[in-house]
Amino acid sequence: MSTRALTWSLVAILALLLVRRHLDVVEVRGRSMAPTLDPGDRMLVLRLGPRTGDIVLARDPRDPRRELIKRVTLIDRFGVLLRGDNPASSTDARAFGAVAREAVVWRAVLRYWPPDRVGRVPASSTPHLAPTTHPQRDPA
């Protein structure tokens, strides 16, 4: 292999590693985000902080080995409240309260599968997604 080919190969590998730290893919497994996201939908997620209304990937506060796909409904000093768009099929902030802001590091940006649903993952500012009660936490 020539020096030039080796150099370009190394550059490509480094670029891929850098992108991989900031870009990932996920597959929706449950119905908690239906009809916005359905089981089998595949999305690109970017390493970006949470914003109210965005769909994010977060560590499950009940089992840190799992990840949840939910919508951010509130960000405050207590953490981030996550809710599913389909409350009847969602275990979310109503069950486990706010999650630490550090637990929410990926934002869903693009659905790439199935072909008939390809497109940007929609953010929402819909009032009905706001929490019905604010978690009461001891500030200490």
Backbone as numpy.savetxt, mean C-alpha at the origin, in Angstrom:
# Nx Ny Nz CAx CAy CAz Cx Cy Cz
34.21 -11.78 -22.15 33.37 -10.61 -22.15 34.26 -9.37 -22.15
33.93 -8.42 -22.99 34.73 -7.20 -23.09 34.53 -6.33 -21.85
35.46 -5.42 -21.65 35.37 -4.50 -20.52 34.12 -3.64 -20.63
33.82 -3.22 -21.83 32.64 -2.37 -22.03 31.35 -3.13 -21.70
31.24 -4.37 -22.15 30.06 -5.19 -21.86 29.94 -5.46 -20.37
31.06 -5.71 -19.71 31.07 -5.95 -18.28 30.63 -4.70 -17.53
31.12 -3.56 -17.95 30.74 -2.29 -17.31 29.24 -2.05 -17.44
28.69 -2.23 -18.65 27.25 -2.02 -18.86 26.43 -3.04 -18.06
26.91 -4.25 -17.95 26.21 -5.27 -17.15 26.17 -4.86 -15.68
27.29 -4.38 -15.16 27.33 -3.92 -13.77 26.42 -2.72 -13.54
26.42 -1.78 -14.47 25.55 -0.61 -14.37 24.08 -1.05 -14.37
23.73 -1.99 -15.24 22.35 -2.48 -15.31 21.96 -3.17 -14.01
22.85 -3.96 -13.44 22.56 -4.66 -12.18 22.38 -3.65 -11.05
23.24 -2.66 -10.97 23.12 -1.64 -9.93 21.83 -0.84 -10.09
21.48 -0.50 -11.32 20.22 0.24 -11.56 19.03 -0.61 -11.14
19.06 -1.88 -11.46 17.98 -2.79 -11.09 17.85 -2.89 -9.57
18.97 -2.99 -8.87 18.94 -3.05 -7.41 18.39 -1.76 -6.81
18.78 -0.62 -7.38 18.28 0.67 -6.90 16.78 0.78 -7.12
16.31 0.41 -8.30 14.88 0.46 -8.60 14.12 -0.49 -7.68
14.65 -1.66 -7.45 13.98 -2.67 -6.60 13.76 -2.16 -5.19
14.62 -1.30 -4.70 14.44 -0.73 -3.35 13.27 0.25 -3.30
12.90 0.80 -4.45 11.87 1.83 -4.49 10.63 1.43 -5.28
10.63 0.24 -5.85 9.52 -0.23 -6.68 9.32 -1.71 -6.40
8.07 -2.12 -6.26 7.78 -3.53 -6.04 6.44 -3.85 -6.68
6.09 -5.11 -6.72 4.81 -5.55 -7.25 4.08 -6.34 -6.17
2.75 -6.24 -6.16 1.93 -6.98 -5.21 0.70 -7.51 -5.92
0.14 -8.56 -5.35 -1.10 -9.13 -5.86 -2.15 -9.05 -4.75
-3.34 -8.60 -5.12 -4.45 -8.51 -4.16 -4.98 -9.92 -3.92
-5.16 -10.28 -2.66 -5.63 -11.62 -2.32 -7.07 -11.64 -1.81
-7.48 -10.63 -1.07 -8.81 -10.64 -0.46 -9.77 -9.67 -1.11
-10.97 -9.54 -0.52 -12.03 -8.69 -1.06 -12.20 -7.38 -0.29
-11.27 -7.07 0.62 -11.45 -5.90 1.48 -11.43 -4.57 0.72
-10.85 -4.54 -0.46 -10.77 -3.29 -1.22 -11.71 -3.27 -2.44
-12.58 -4.28 -2.56 -13.53 -4.32 -3.68 -14.54 -3.18 -3.52
-15.00 -2.60 -4.58 -14.74 -2.91 -5.99 -13.50 -2.20 -6.56
-12.82 -1.37 -5.76 -11.65 -0.67 -6.27 -10.57 -1.64 -6.72
-10.30 -2.64 -5.86 -9.33 -3.68 -6.18 -9.99 -5.02 -5.95
-9.77 -5.94 -6.88 -10.34 -7.28 -6.77 -9.24 -8.30 -6.57
-9.58 -9.47 -5.99 -8.58 -10.53 -5.89 -8.00 -10.84 -7.27
-6.68 -10.97 -7.31 -6.00 -11.22 -8.58 -5.46 -9.97 -9.25
-5.94 -8.78 -8.84 -5.36 -7.55 -9.37 -3.89 -7.50 -8.97
-3.06 -7.06 -9.90 -1.63 -6.91 -9.61 -1.25 -5.46 -9.82
-0.44 -4.97 -8.88 -0.12 -3.54 -8.87 1.35 -3.28 -8.67
1.78 -2.13 -9.17 3.10 -1.60 -8.84 2.93 -0.72 -7.62
3.84 -0.84 -6.67 3.86 0.01 -5.51 5.20 0.72 -5.44
5.16 1.98 -5.02 6.38 2.78 -4.87 6.63 3.04 -3.41
7.89 3.12 -3.04 8.26 3.44 -1.66 8.03 4.93 -1.45
6.81 5.25 -1.04 6.40 6.62 -0.77 5.58 6.62 0.51
5.65 7.70 1.25 4.89 7.81 2.48 3.40 7.92 2.21
2.61 7.69 3.27 1.16 7.70 3.10 0.59 9.11 2.97
-0.51 9.21 2.21 -1.31 10.43 2.11 -2.77 10.01 2.26
-3.54 10.84 2.88 -4.96 10.54 3.06 -5.61 10.30 1.71
-6.36 9.20 1.61 -7.06 8.83 0.38 -6.32 7.82 -0.47
-5.01 7.67 -0.27 -4.23 6.74 -1.07 -4.42 5.30 -0.61
-4.22 4.38 -1.54 -4.18 2.96 -1.22 -2.71 2.62 -0.98
-2.47 1.96 0.15 -1.10 1.68 0.56 -0.93 0.21 0.92
0.32 -0.19 0.99 0.70 -1.50 1.48 1.37 -1.26 2.82
0.89 -1.94 3.86 1.41 -1.73 5.21 1.63 -3.06 5.91
2.55 -3.06 6.85 2.73 -4.25 7.68 1.49 -4.43 8.54
1.04 -5.66 8.67 -0.12 -6.00 9.50 0.30 -5.87 10.96
-0.37 -5.01 11.74 0.03 -4.84 13.14 -0.18 -6.10 13.98
-0.99 -7.03 13.50 -1.23 -8.27 14.23 -0.19 -9.33 13.91
0.45 -9.23 12.74 1.45 -10.19 12.31 2.37 -9.49 11.32
3.51 -8.97 11.78 4.40 -8.18 10.93 4.95 -8.93 9.71
4.77 -10.25 9.65 5.21 -11.00 8.46 4.23 -10.83 7.31
3.02 -10.33 7.62 1.98 -10.14 6.59 1.91 -8.68 6.19
1.35 -8.44 5.00 1.11 -7.08 4.53 -0.37 -6.91 4.22
-0.84 -5.69 4.41 -2.24 -5.35 4.14 -2.29 -4.31 3.03
-3.32 -4.40 2.21 -3.59 -3.37 1.21 -4.87 -2.67 1.68
-4.74 -1.39 2.03 -5.87 -0.62 2.58 -5.78 0.82 2.12
-6.84 1.57 2.40 -6.87 2.99 2.08 -6.58 3.80 3.34
-5.78 4.84 3.20 -5.47 5.74 4.31 -6.66 6.68 4.51
-7.23 6.65 5.72 -8.36 7.54 5.99 -7.99 8.70 6.90
-6.91 8.55 7.67 -6.50 9.61 8.58 -5.04 9.42 8.94
-4.32 10.54 9.00 -2.95 10.54 9.49 -2.88 11.60 10.58
-2.48 11.18 11.77 -2.34 12.14 12.86 -1.21 11.71 13.78
-1.12 12.32 14.95 0.00 12.01 15.86 -0.07 10.61 16.43
-1.23 9.95 16.33 -1.36 8.59 16.83 -0.91 7.56 15.80
-0.81 7.95 14.56 -0.41 7.03 13.50 -1.28 7.19 12.27
-1.46 6.10 11.56 -2.21 6.10 10.29 -3.40 5.15 10.45
-4.59 5.66 10.12 -5.77 4.80 10.12 -5.98 4.25 8.72
-6.11 2.93 8.64 -6.30 2.24 7.38 -7.67 1.59 7.37
-8.38 1.74 6.26 -9.70 1.12 6.12 -9.81 0.44 4.76
-10.57 -0.64 4.73 -10.89 -1.28 3.46 -12.07 -0.58 2.82
-12.11 -0.56 1.49 -13.24 0.05 0.78 -14.50 -0.80 0.93
-14.35 -2.06 1.30 -15.47 -2.99 1.45 -15.54 -3.38 2.94
-16.18 -2.57 3.79 -16.16 -2.80 5.23 -16.65 -4.18 5.65
-17.56 -4.77 4.91 -18.09 -6.09 5.28 -17.04 -7.19 5.15
-16.00 -6.95 4.35 -14.96 -7.96 4.14 -13.59 -7.48 4.58
-13.54 -6.48 5.44 -12.25 -5.89 5.79 -11.98 -5.93 7.29
-10.79 -6.38 7.63 -10.27 -6.20 8.98 -9.31 -5.03 8.86
-9.62 -3.95 9.57 -8.86 -2.73 9.38 -8.78 -1.95 10.69
-8.65 -0.64 10.63 -8.48 0.20 11.81 -9.61 0.03 12.81
-10.78 -0.37 12.35 -11.89 -0.60 13.28 -11.57 -1.76 14.22
-10.69 -2.67 13.80 -10.32 -3.82 14.63 -8.99 -3.62 15.35
-8.01 -2.96 14.68 -6.68 -2.87 15.28 -6.20 -1.45 15.53
-7.02 -0.44 15.24 -6.64 0.95 15.52 -5.62 1.47 14.52
-4.96 2.53 14.93 -3.96 3.17 14.07 -2.70 2.32 14.02
-2.01 2.36 12.88 -0.71 1.70 12.75 0.36 2.80 12.75
1.56 2.42 13.15 2.66 3.37 13.15 2.93 3.86 11.73
3.26 5.13 11.62 3.55 5.69 10.29 4.65 4.91 9.58
5.61 4.39 10.35 6.73 3.64 9.77 6.27 2.31 9.16
5.08 1.84 9.52 4.56 0.58 8.98 3.97 0.76 7.59
3.80 2.01 7.17 3.19 2.31 5.87 4.24 2.96 4.98
4.88 2.15 4.14 5.98 2.68 3.33 5.77 2.53 1.83
4.74 1.81 1.40 4.50 1.59 -0.02 3.15 2.17 -0.42
3.13 2.90 -1.53 1.89 3.45 -2.08 1.59 2.79 -3.41
0.36 2.27 -3.56 -0.05 1.65 -4.82 -0.25 2.74 -5.87
0.35 2.56 -7.04 0.26 3.59 -8.07 -0.32 3.13 -9.40
-0.13 1.84 -9.74 -0.55 1.39 -11.06 -0.97 -0.07 -11.02
-2.18 -0.34 -11.53 -2.62 -1.73 -11.70 -2.17 -2.17 -13.10
-1.45 -3.28 -13.17 -0.97 -3.76 -14.47 -1.62 -5.07 -14.89
-2.46 -5.65 -14.04 -3.15 -6.89 -14.36 -4.45 -6.92 -13.59
-5.53 -7.36 -14.14 -5.75 -7.94 -15.47 -5.78 -6.84 -16.55
-5.60 -7.25 -17.80 -5.50 -6.28 -18.90 -6.68 -5.33 -19.00
-7.89 -5.79 -18.69 -9.05 -4.91 -18.83 -9.19 -3.92 -17.66
-8.32 -4.01 -16.66 -8.37 -3.09 -15.52 -7.05 -2.32 -15.34
-6.20 -2.32 -16.36 -4.92 -1.63 -16.28 -5.16 -0.13 -16.11
-4.38 0.47 -15.25 -4.47 1.91 -15.06 -4.02 2.35 -13.68
-4.08 3.64 -13.48 -3.68 4.25 -12.21 -4.58 3.75 -11.08
-4.00 3.51 -9.91 -4.79 3.12 -8.74 -5.38 4.40 -8.18
-6.71 4.48 -8.09 -7.34 5.74 -7.72 -7.22 6.06 -6.23
-6.88 7.31 -5.95 -6.95 7.84 -4.59 -8.38 8.32 -4.39
-8.76 8.52 -3.15 -10.11 8.97 -2.86 -10.10 9.99 -1.75
-10.98 10.93 -1.84 -11.19 11.85 -0.72 -12.64 11.74 -0.28
-13.24 10.58 -0.55 -14.65 10.36 -0.25 -14.90 10.41 1.24
-15.83 11.26 1.70 -16.08 11.41 3.13 -16.55 10.12 3.80
-17.24 9.22 3.08 -17.75 8.02 3.74 -16.63 7.09 4.20
-15.40 7.35 3.75 -14.28 6.52 4.18 -13.67 7.01 5.48
-14.08 8.18 5.93 -13.52 8.71 7.18 -13.92 7.81 8.34
-13.05 7.70 9.34 -13.37 6.84 10.47 -14.59 7.37 11.23
-15.39 6.45 11.74 -16.57 6.88 12.48 -16.23 7.29 13.90
-15.13 6.79 14.42 -14.66 7.21 15.73 -13.16 7.38 15.66
-12.65 8.26 16.46 -11.21 8.49 16.53 -10.65 7.61 17.62
-9.55 6.89 17.37 -9.00 6.03 18.40 -8.52 6.85 19.60
-8.91 6.46 20.76 -8.49 7.15 21.96 -7.21 6.49 22.45
-6.15 7.23 22.44 -4.85 6.69 22.85 -4.28 7.57 23.96
-3.55 6.95 24.84 -2.85 7.67 25.88 -1.63 8.31 25.25
-1.50 9.63 25.26 -0.38 10.29 24.58 0.97 9.98 25.22
1.00 9.38 26.38 2.28 9.09 27.05 3.05 7.98 26.41
